[in-house]
Every structure is written in C-alpha cells, then in structure tokens.
Amino acid sequence: MGTSDLPSCAPMATLLFGFCLVSLLPEFAAGITRHYTFNIMYQNVTRLCHTRSIISVNGRFPGPRLVAREGDRVVVKVVNHVSNNVTIHWHGVRQLTSGWADGPAYVTQCPIQTGQSYTYNFTITGQRGTLLWHAHISWLRSTLYGPIIIFPKRNESYPFRKPHKEIPILFGEWFNVDPEAIINQSLQTGAGPNVSDAYTINGFPGPLYNCSSQDIYKLKVKPGKTYLLRLINAALNDELFFSIANHNLTVVEADAVYVKPFNTDKLLITPGQTTNVLLKTKPYFPNATFLMEARPYFTGRGTFDNSTTAGILRYKRPSNLSSSKKLPLFKPTLPAINATNFVANFTRKFRSLASAKYPANVPLKVDKKFFFTVGLGTNPCPKNTTCQGPTNTTKFAASVNNVSFALPSIAILQSYFFGQNNGVYTADFPINPPIPFNYTGTPPNNTNVSNGTRTVVLRFNTSVELVLQDTSILGAESHPLHLHGYNFFVVGLGFGNYDPNNDPKKFNLVDPMQRNTAGVPAGGWIAIRFFADNPGVWLMHCHLDVHTSWGLRMAWIVLDGPQPNQKLPPPPSDLPQC
C-alpha cells in the first residue's frame, strides 16, 4: 500500500465493508479523521488440512490494515457479533489523554459483550511507522490482529530513500483447535498449555509443514528495486528469528520510531514488536527462488513449537524466460533456537536517530527508581486436588516482584477515575523485590508467589528509571515486556544480576533505542527510562500470552497534570459496562 492509498471517511469518501474508499483532496490530506468499522465475526479458515471456525475482523485473517498519517484522528467502531467478550488494543499507540481507547480488558475498559459495540477514538501523535492492533482479552489475539500503518505527515518524507513498494509481513501462530480451550484447560489443571501447530506468515504456514502445499505466502518482486517490509510479530507465545535466503536487510525503524540504519541478514522480533526493513533486490533476474523463514527463539525449559514457517520470495520473470522452468530453491540460515548471544548482540545494534528533527529525549535526571524481578513461579493447588504444574501440589504462575496480577471484575481506570475503588485495586505494588535473592543463581526453595491487583501511582511527568531483572526460579527465560501508553528508552542491558553500583556507568544516555516492547534477556536485565507524561491507568506485561495469563503483569496509575491538556477526560458515553 502506498501513501496514496490512505483510507478516510472525510467528505468525498464511501464506507464499504469497514474500509473507507476515498479520493484524497488537498484540503483533506493532513490531520483528518479516519473512520473504520471492525465487525467481530466468525469465519471458517482451513490451514494444515484442518478447517476451524475462528474469530476475525470483517471476515479477514489476518485482519484489515488500519492506515493513517501522523496527526490524524482515528475512530474505530467495534461491533461484537460473536459469543466471546472482546476488546481491541492499538498496540504501541501513545494514547495521549485517550486511555479509554487503549483496550486491555478490566484495566481501561470492561469488554464489549455480544451484540454490543464500542467506538475507540484516538489521535496519532508524534509517531510514524508500523504498529499493530490485536484483541486484548484471554487468547483471542491468536486470530484477532492486524497492522497499523502510520505514514509521515503530508509533505514530510522518510529519513531514507522512498521505497518502490511497502509490504506488511505479519507473523502469527496457528492452532488446529480453539486456543481459548487450550488456555482454559491450562489454567484449570495448572499445567503448561499445548503449543501451536504452526507459525504463519500473513496467515499462511508455508511449504515446510505437512499438508500445507497451498498455504504459502508469496512475495513477487522486481530486480533492482527497494521494498519496505513492515515486519510485525503477532505470534501468541514466541519470539521469532527471520531471514530471507541470499538477501540482506537494512533496519530503519522499530516500534514506530526511526533508528540509525544498520544491515543484517537475520533478525529477531518479539511478540508485540515491529521492525521496518529495506529489502534491495538483486539488479538482475536471479535464476532461483528464495525462502523467507521464521522460527522461534526459546530459552525456557517448557515445551514449545520448534517448527519453521516459510514464504517464497520470487522475482518477476522476464518475458523471454519460460514459466515452465523450475527454479532452484534457496533456504536461509537461521540462528540456533537458543542463540541468546546473537539476540543480545542484535538488540544492541538499535540506536535512536537522535537528530534535531527526531531527538532522543531520554530522562537524564531520575525522580523515581524501581527494580522489578520478572519470571515464573508457582501457586499452591486448591486443597484436596492434584495439579499438573511443576509438582502435583503446585500450578504454574508468573509474577512481577513476586506479585501475580489478578484482573478485577471492574475496569481499574473506571474505578480510579470516579474515585470508586471499593477494593478493586490497591496502590501498594512493591518497588523492589520483597525478598532479595540470587536472581539468576540457585532458585529459592519456596517458589510460591502472592496474588493481587496492586498498582504503582506516579505524579504527572515523573521521570522513571525501571530495571527489569529476569529470574531463574523455574528456568531463565526471555520476557518481552510491553508498556501501554508509553514509549521508553532502553538505556542498559546485561546478563547476570543487575549491579546498581557499576552497571549505570555503562548506560547509553545519548542515543538509546526508544520502544514500547523490549525483551528482558534470559538470565539478565534491562534498564529503561521514561517520563510519566500520560495520565491514566497503564498495563505493563509480558507479551508471551501464556505468561500474561499466569499473572506476569502490573499496572501504573499516572495522575493528571496541571494543564487542561494533561488531564484524562471523562469516558465516552458508550464505554462498555461490566
């Protein structure tokens, strides 16, 4: 989709099947309102010779593109036609003073019930690039996801050469059975959930799986052209390596933030992250076809899907070349499944542009410091029952600072805004681990976690430094942490236990990468900084959905600022009720 394809329901537009068909006129070209309708509906989809009824948006899998320019207002009416409760999260959108539109169930809103609708209303402020939208309740995002494409303001250009074409590439996971049944069974038994049956590229598993010869995504390119690939990891539970055989990629943007360009032939992308890369095709027609492959990066001790999804990169043939000639097929070389050193070295390559136009406004002075441990643990089984967790008396759990977050039955934001807490949440989340231990060494004997809906309250515009430390309690594991409503700067990264005396001396405060989702290294830590300049209630959680389901999440409450544009407005009239 090029910049001329932007949908809008400004005057001269027609709404059809949830999309805005428009002839852009100059007076409607910037800062306009773009209307969408997302109909949540059932759809029969066949993959791996299995036909399953999935939940989709407008009958599309993956879902439709949401396209806007920086500065545009986006209005999306979501209508629920299925029996499940639904919410939609606009992952990575800053939602400045529009927290009611953020979407996580029971945090900023009650879910949209069957036969009901809710209109999400927000403005794209200071962002351009690629993000994603997805369901944010239980495991519905396994099929409810799609791209958010944000073009620069009109008459502004990319800080790199304009590509010949722009192509979203979405990675996902396919289950032959209903993922809701999988996670429900896991939570009931205390066991780890069954893994997916395949990974997908734009909804297709590819030729490396049995019974998938027709389920292949094919990308046709021309020689000597530059393509912008908008890579999105919408997989439910896995970080993924990606590579295209015999081709190099130039990374130019991540999480809707431009980066200092760097070249690579393989990359890692965690669930919730987006990465824009430039693919420069060969200047001639190559006598070959090339696979694009993705497979997991995994560091835990549990089970996981160790398969590989693939698409085909094919050059458009010259007219004098017979189409019946079968071309040789080349496969890329991907890192080992547990290649933690590659992941760390790749992550360190990301740097903000830190230019006059795109500055890196990292907090240099810190008002509040927090140290959070993240990882797995256990909950005891109910009395007189047997569980299938790490032992027959325990079930799997996950926590931040030993608190496994329990979702309330009323949305936290609604309770906070109207001053009607009534035990919905508390404001006593621990700012340090309750009991210090050797976080990456021998685990403690007691692996049980506490449970509660505990939050941290921040004054408006507080500068925050947060160190996120992985633990080895049930095995060291990488955790992609996502902070709603904010971008943050990754100022430090390391392995082992964080050293508060020496590690800060190595922080990058000049051009650190700005993200909304970042991986806490397996057996290591990251340090992030941000200004709490967005009032509301903001969830922070692991973007491996199994860990979120087990409680690896917490919430920040940011108070209003003194100015009118620094206050959270009242909720919209159609806010769903619990």
Secondary structure, 3 states (H helix, E strand, C coil): CCHHHCCCCCCCEEEECCEEEECCCHHHCCCCEEEEEEEEEEEEEEECCEEEEEEEECCECCCCCEEEECCCEEEEEEEECCCCCECEEEECCCCCCCHHHCCCECCCECCECCCCEEEEEEECCCCCEEEEEEECCCCHHHCCEEEEEEECCCCCCCCCCCCCEEEEEEEEEECCCCHHHHHHHHHHHCCCCCCCCEEEECCECCCCCCCCCCCCCEEEECCCCEEEEEEEECCCCCEEEEEECCCCEEEEEECCEEEEEEEECCEEECCCCEEEEEEECCCCCCCCEEEEEEEEECCCCCCCCCCCEEEEEEECCCCCCCCCCCCCEECCCCCCCCCHHHHHHHHCCCCECCCCCCCCCCCCCCCEEEEEEEEEEEEECCCCCCCCCCCCCEEEEEEECCEEECCCCCCHHHHHHCCCCCCCCECCCCCCCCCCCCCCCCCCCCCECEEECEEEEECCCEEEEEEEEECCCCCCCCEEEEECCCCEEEEEEEECCCCCCCHHHHCCCCCCEEECEEEECCCEEEEEEEEECCCEEEEEEECCHHHHHCCCEEEEEECCCCCHHHCCCCCCCCCCCC
